[in-house]
Amino acid sequence: MPTTTVARLLADSLEAHDVDQIFCVPGESYVGLTSVLTERNTIRLIVCRHEGGAGFMAVADGRLRSRAGVCIVSRGPGLSNAMVSLHSAFHDATPMVMLVGQVERADFGRLALQEQNYSRLLSDITKSVIEVNQPEQASEAIARAFHVAESGTPGPVAVILPEDIFDAETDAVLNAPRPRVVAGPRGQDLQRLAELLARAERPLILAGGALLADSLYDGEVYADLRRLAEDWVLPISPTHRRPQLFDARHSNYGGYMGIRVPPALIGEMKTADLIVALGERLTDTVSQSYTFPAAPQPQVPLVHVWPDPNEVGRVWRPDLGMPCDPYEVVKGLLALQPPADAAKRRGWVDGLHAIHLSLLEKTWDPTVDGVNFAAVVCEIDKHLADDAVVTSDAGNFGSFLHRYIRFRPGQVFLSSVVGAMGSGMPMAVAGALRRPGVQVVAFMGDGGALMMGNEIATACQYGCAPIVVISDNAMYGTIGMHSYVRYPNRKFMQATRLTNPDFAAWGRSFGAEGITIREESEVADGIARAFAVKTKPVVVHCLTSAVQMSAWRRYKGEGALE
């Protein structure tokens, strides 16, 4: 049989899995693979500035394609730097395949330079760690990695590749991609769900991230969810950092089920007589710290739809558990006759929507210590295209996005759902690479901006032109809020204060445009100038209020920030 090298077989396998770009920080432990990829030039290598940035780009790329994104990192420190992205992908249920270099096989167990036991190190933040120690296993490992990453509860898989294996010869044949497995609902479960919905007078539908996995570009997913809401008269509430799942302007939008839902909305939601978690994993964030639905025994009938039987019933006891694809449930319900008296819920749906609209009102109070970030976000909302990609780093500044931006299907929102800082810039780069010519806007705080913000260099290198909006309140604002809320009589600024650069000048040093907004009167002109730039990145440095700690909360008292 003809032989080939492991590196060439790996390249064949990646191509077979429709991989067209890979994110990396070059490392000596896998030059055998990158040299083959560069020689072929069929898969674009995106050279990044930090392994965490490369990992976050792969996470975002996976979401944009509804396939596993791919990155390669070197052994030891390279993998350690990238672990934040694995953690995010694991908790966010996002498919990713990470190829990790390893020491040569003859040196295993000797504590060679940068050697680690990856099966131990990554056991709690990956779905699987696959070690390729025999050349014949290489293609099979790639096929298994993609299958595991994309099946059930999606997540990251690490494939460990010793440095000396790439040049090894093998006659193993290419292992073809495994067909994606899609579980449909049992007939009796679908019928019971229909009956529960028919009886309910105040049902609440929580639309979660598993609906995105069906296909981000498949408009039928969103159209069918909208039709289900209209025909069955149901309120749809997108969950934490999945705001694009339902049109915020639609009359059946039941409010955003994010972190710390405002009292007016959550108070009304808690009068529901049925909760359907449709493609929502359910976490402490969505459940408002395990209070709604209460864990482990919900205070209201609960239907949990998630494509993994190990997750359904793991924390909450559902009245009906459906371990299947949520879109298959949507299609199944649409094939049934809607309840004859579905209109009885119109008042309930309208009431939730009215509260939602009141929270979306573009009003805010002035601040004297900097620009109220609400003014910036509201102005940006006027410019957002229907197909815009919006990314957000972690931090309280993100609350302004979810309060004031009327997200809708067609737009893409990318963020670390688990709240990892540093994701905003790399995800914006990934969005611009995957959707060239589409408007990309990245929101970051001053903390996250200096974690992985240097990936703006990657944006410039590959011709990406995101608009980067930095909220600079000179502090780790979320931690300041937690300190103030928990210990209102204690001083905390020395533990949260930041010293920042001139971010506009920082952006210009990379070749980006730089704009500074110091006063609210400068917002409209500054944002208009940013959106007018089309050929290079723009950094909008907003000197924002620290007193306005979030879209919903302010510090009180003259000495609150001392």
ABEGO torsion letter per residue (X at the ends): XBBBBAAAAAAAAAAAAGBABBBBBBBAAAAAAAAAAAAAGABBBBBBABAAAAAAAAAAAAAAAGBBBBBBBBBEAAAAAAAAAAAAAAAAGBBBBBBBBBBBAAABGAGBBGBBBAAAAAAAABABBBBBABAAAAAAAAAAAAAAAABEBBEBBBBBBBAAAAABBBABBBBBBBBBBBBBBBAAAAAAAAAAAAABABBBBBBBAAAAAAEAABAAAAAAAAAAAAAAGBBBBBBBGAAAABBAABAABAEBBBBGBBAAAAAAAAABABBBBBGBAEBAAAAGGGAOBBOABBABBBBBBBABAAABGAABBBABBBBBBAAAAAAAAAABBBBAAAAAAAAAAAAAAAAAAAAABBBBBBBAAEBBAAAAAAAAAAABBAABBBBBBBEAAAAAAAAABBBBBGBBBBBBAAGBBGAAAAAAAAAAAABBGBBBBBBBBAAAAAAAAAAAAAAAAAGBBBBBBBBBAGBBAAAAAAAAAABAABBAAAAABBBBBBAAAAAAAAGBBBBBBABAAAAAAAAAAAAABAABBBBBBBBBBAABABAABBBBEAAAAX
